[in-house]
Amino acid sequence: MTNGNSRPPCWALHPDGRSAYISTGTKHRIGVHGCIPPLEHGVLYWLAEEAELSHEHLLAKGPLPTEIQEAGGEELEVDQSPTWSSDGNRLYVANRSEAFVVDVSTGAPLWHARVSWLAEWSPDGHYLAHVHRGLLHFRDATTGRPTGEPVPTTGSRWDLSLHWGIRGSTARLAAVLNEEAAGSGIDVYDDGRLSHRLAVTPAKTALAGENKDFTVWAWAPSGDRGAVLTAAGTSRSGRSATASRDDCARWPPRPGHKAYGGALAT
């Protein structure tokens, strides 16, 4: 899939596997960028930039709502791959400078918020966690409203990363401040509320901002444990549900292996 540029566009496969969102410009330069072409008909050659707004593949159906234009302008680009809702009715977008949720049937955002590079959607589609102006915010993904008071943070996109997991019906966020941050460590939030803090010094990985395979934190599928790659080059895994740093166990990777986010890769 390509929009003709030298780099691949942002894209996301629809939950039913029969279509995909692809980020591309529009002829009239209004609305949310992108199209949702079918994938089940083989090769499709189609230029979104030449299509009228009435075209069935375009996400935008017309001008953005007035309140969205006041917040983000007449058109909204998508510069990071979005996430689909499980029913395929919404697209969750977290760009470098803004986040919004799009109703696919109308092509219009339901709400819009400013972010500062760091923004992640929870896997259950309930929350957005993002950093803006020195504060960590938690928002209801349906309404965009804050779910609580923002939390001061010294982190930025250079030394802070956000990692969601799920434990039962609880969405858990690990806010990881690496070794270059002032006051490095890991704060864990359950449904937006601080549950515990781990006094470790996470490593900085050069590609963490662009490639999630190089992140320093990983949740277990159950959500009750997490693992971190430390600045000392070892991995520490712990039962996060106990809220005690004493539960962390230290173990070095086997010779010839490297640990990325707690997983071993040859």
C-alpha positions as CSV (number, residue, x, y, z in Angstrom):
1,M,0.0,0.0,0.0
2,T,1.4,3.4,-0.9
3,N,0.2,7.0,-1.3
4,G,3.1,7.7,-3.8
5,N,5.5,9.1,-1.2
6,S,8.9,7.8,-0.5
7,R,7.9,6.4,2.9
8,P,4.9,4.0,3.5
9,P,1.8,5.7,4.8
10,C,0.3,5.1,8.2
11,W,-2.3,2.4,8.0
12,A,-4.4,0.0,10.0
13,L,-6.2,-3.2,9.0
14,H,-9.9,-3.3,9.7
15,P,-10.9,-5.9,12.3
16,D,-12.8,-7.9,9.7
17,G,-9.6,-8.1,7.5
18,R,-11.5,-6.9,4.4
19,S,-10.4,-3.3,4.3
20,A,-7.8,-1.0,5.8
21,Y,-7.5,2.6,6.8
22,I,-4.6,4.3,4.8
23,S,-3.4,7.8,5.5
24,T,-3.5,10.0,2.4
25,G,-4.3,13.6,1.5
26,T,-7.6,14.7,0.0
27,K,-8.5,16.8,-3.1
28,H,-10.4,19.5,-1.1
29,R,-8.0,19.6,1.9
30,I,-10.7,19.4,4.5
31,G,-11.7,16.8,7.0
32,V,-9.7,13.9,8.4
33,H,-7.1,12.6,6.0
34,G,-7.3,9.0,4.8
35,C,-9.3,6.4,2.9
36,I,-10.7,3.0,3.6
37,P,-10.4,0.9,0.4
38,P,-11.5,-2.7,0.1
39,L,-8.8,-5.4,0.1
40,E,-10.9,-8.3,-1.0
41,H,-11.0,-7.4,-4.7
42,G,-7.3,-7.9,-5.5
43,V,-5.1,-5.0,-6.7
44,L,-6.7,-1.6,-6.5
45,Y,-5.2,1.5,-8.1
46,W,-6.9,4.6,-6.9
47,L,-5.8,8.2,-6.1
48,A,-7.5,9.7,-3.1
49,E,-6.1,13.1,-4.0
50,E,-8.3,13.1,-7.1
51,A,-11.5,11.9,-5.6
52,E,-14.5,13.9,-4.7
53,L,-15.7,13.9,-1.1
54,S,-18.7,11.7,-2.1
55,H,-16.4,8.9,-3.0
56,E,-17.1,5.7,-1.0
57,H,-13.5,5.0,-0.1
58,L,-12.8,8.4,1.5
59,L,-13.0,8.8,5.3
60,A,-13.9,12.5,5.1
61,K,-17.5,13.2,4.1
62,G,-17.3,17.0,4.4
63,P,-16.0,19.9,6.6
64,L,-15.1,19.2,10.2
65,P,-17.5,20.2,13.0
66,T,-16.9,23.9,14.0
67,E,-15.6,23.0,17.4
68,I,-13.0,20.6,15.9
69,Q,-11.9,23.2,13.4
70,E,-11.4,25.7,16.2
71,A,-9.1,23.2,18.0
72,G,-7.2,21.6,15.1
73,G,-8.0,23.4,11.8
74,E,-9.9,22.6,8.7
75,E,-8.1,19.3,8.0
76,L,-6.5,16.7,10.3
77,E,-3.6,14.7,9.2
78,V,-2.8,11.2,10.5
79,D,1.0,10.8,11.0
80,Q,0.9,7.7,13.3
81,S,-0.9,4.5,12.5
82,P,-4.3,4.6,14.2
83,T,-6.2,1.8,16.1
84,W,-9.6,0.4,15.2
85,S,-12.3,-0.2,17.7
86,S,-13.2,-3.9,18.0
87,D,-16.5,-3.3,16.1
88,G,-14.8,-1.3,13.3
89,N,-17.0,1.8,14.0
90,R,-14.3,4.1,15.3
91,L,-10.6,5.0,14.6
92,Y,-8.4,6.0,17.5
93,V,-5.7,8.5,16.3
94,A,-2.7,9.6,18.4
95,N,-0.5,11.9,16.4
96,R,2.7,13.7,17.5
97,S,0.7,16.8,18.4
98,E,-2.9,15.8,18.6
99,A,-5.3,12.9,19.4
100,F,-8.8,12.3,18.3
101,V,-11.5,9.6,17.8
102,V,-13.2,9.4,14.4
103,D,-16.7,8.1,13.8
104,V,-16.1,6.1,10.6
105,S,-19.8,6.4,9.5
106,T,-19.6,10.2,9.4
107,G,-15.8,10.7,9.0
108,A,-15.9,13.3,11.7
109,P,-13.9,13.3,15.0
110,L,-16.0,13.0,18.2
111,W,-13.4,15.0,20.1
112,H,-9.9,16.5,19.8
113,A,-7.1,17.1,22.3
114,R,-3.6,18.5,22.1
115,V,-0.7,16.1,23.0
116,S,3.1,16.4,23.1
117,W,4.4,13.4,21.1
118,L,3.5,10.9,23.9
119,A,0.0,9.4,23.5
120,E,-1.2,5.8,23.8
121,W,-4.6,4.2,23.7
122,S,-5.5,1.5,26.2
123,P,-6.1,-2.0,24.6
124,D,-9.7,-2.1,25.8
125,G,-10.5,1.2,24.1
126,H,-11.5,3.0,27.3
127,Y,-8.6,5.4,27.8
128,L,-6.1,7.7,26.2
129,A,-3.0,8.5,28.2
130,H,-0.9,11.4,27.0
131,V,1.6,14.0,28.0
132,H,1.1,17.7,27.4
133,R,2.9,20.7,29.0
134,G,4.5,18.7,31.8
135,L,1.4,16.8,32.8
136,L,0.3,13.2,32.3
137,H,-3.4,13.1,31.3
138,F,-5.9,10.3,31.3
139,R,-9.0,10.8,29.1
140,D,-12.1,8.9,28.5
141,A,-11.8,7.6,25.0
142,T,-15.5,8.0,24.3
143,T,-15.9,11.6,25.4
144,G,-12.4,12.9,25.6
145,R,-13.1,14.2,29.1
146,P,-10.4,13.9,31.8
147,T,-11.0,10.9,34.1
148,G,-9.1,12.6,36.9
149,E,-6.6,15.3,37.8
150,P,-3.5,15.3,35.5
151,V,-0.2,14.1,37.1
152,P,3.0,16.3,37.0
153,T,5.8,14.5,35.1
154,T,9.4,15.5,34.3
155,G,9.4,13.2,31.3
156,S,9.3,14.0,27.6
157,R,9.5,12.0,24.4
158,W,13.2,11.7,24.9
159,D,13.1,9.9,28.3
160,L,9.5,8.8,29.0
161,S,7.5,6.0,27.4
162,L,3.9,4.8,28.0
163,H,2.9,1.1,28.0
164,W,-0.7,-0.2,28.5
165,G,-1.6,-3.7,29.7
166,I,-4.8,-5.3,30.8
167,R,-5.4,-7.2,34.1
168,G,-8.9,-8.6,34.2
169,S,-11.2,-5.6,33.6
170,T,-8.5,-3.1,34.7
171,A,-6.4,-1.1,32.2
172,R,-2.9,-0.7,33.5
173,L,-0.4,1.9,32.4
174,A,3.3,1.8,33.1
175,A,4.9,5.2,32.7
176,V,8.7,4.4,32.3
177,L,11.3,7.2,32.9
178,N,14.6,6.0,31.6
179,E,18.1,6.6,32.9
180,E,18.4,10.0,31.3
181,A,15.3,11.3,33.1
182,A,15.3,13.3,36.3
183,G,14.0,10.8,38.9
184,S,14.0,7.7,36.7
185,G,11.7,4.8,37.6
186,I,8.3,3.3,36.8
187,D,4.9,4.5,37.9
188,V,2.0,2.1,37.4
189,Y,-1.6,3.4,37.1
190,D,-4.7,1.3,37.3
191,D,-7.6,2.9,35.4
192,G,-5.8,6.2,35.6
193,R,-5.0,6.0,39.4
194,L,-1.5,5.6,40.7
195,S,-1.2,2.1,42.2
196,H,2.5,1.7,42.9
197,R,6.0,2.9,42.0
198,L,9.1,0.8,41.1
199,A,12.5,2.3,42.1
200,V,14.5,0.9,39.1
201,T,16.6,2.6,36.5
202,P,15.3,1.7,33.0
203,A,17.7,1.7,30.1
204,K,17.4,4.1,27.1
205,T,17.1,2.3,23.8
206,A,17.9,4.3,20.7
207,L,14.9,3.2,18.6
208,A,12.2,3.0,21.3
209,G,10.4,6.0,19.9
210,E,10.1,4.5,16.4
211,N,10.1,0.8,16.9
212,K,8.1,-0.9,19.7
213,D,10.3,-3.9,19.5
214,F,13.0,-1.8,21.2
215,T,10.9,-0.7,24.2
216,V,12.2,-1.4,27.7
217,W,9.0,-2.5,29.3
218,A,6.6,-5.4,28.6
219,W,3.4,-6.5,30.3
220,A,2.6,-10.2,30.7
221,P,-0.6,-11.2,28.9
222,S,-2.3,-11.6,32.3
223,G,-1.4,-8.0,33.3
224,D,-0.2,-9.0,36.8
225,R,3.5,-9.0,35.9
226,G,5.8,-6.7,33.9
227,A,9.5,-6.8,32.9
228,V,11.9,-4.0,32.3
229,L,15.4,-3.8,30.8
230,T,17.6,-1.8,33.2
231,A,20.4,0.6,32.5
232,A,22.7,-2.1,34.0
233,G,21.9,-4.4,31.1
234,T,19.8,-6.9,33.1
235,S,16.1,-7.6,33.1
236,R,13.9,-7.4,36.1
237,S,10.5,-8.9,36.3
238,G,8.0,-8.4,39.1
239,R,4.5,-9.1,40.2
240,S,3.1,-5.6,39.7
241,A,-0.2,-6.4,41.4
242,T,1.6,-6.5,44.8
243,A,2.8,-2.9,44.5
244,S,6.1,-3.8,46.1
245,R,9.5,-3.3,44.5
246,D,10.8,-6.1,46.7
247,D,8.9,-8.6,44.5
248,C,11.2,-7.8,41.6
249,A,13.6,-10.7,40.7
250,R,16.9,-9.9,39.0
251,W,18.1,-12.2,36.2
252,P,20.7,-11.7,33.5
253,P,20.0,-12.8,29.9
254,R,21.7,-16.0,28.8
255,P,25.0,-15.6,26.9
256,G,24.4,-14.8,23.3
257,H,21.0,-13.3,23.9
258,K,19.7,-9.8,24.4
259,A,16.7,-8.8,26.4
260,Y,14.2,-6.3,24.9
261,G,11.3,-5.4,27.1
262,G,11.7,-8.6,29.1
263,A,11.6,-10.9,26.1
264,L,14.7,-12.9,24.9
265,A,15.7,-12.7,21.3
266,T,18.7,-14.5,19.8
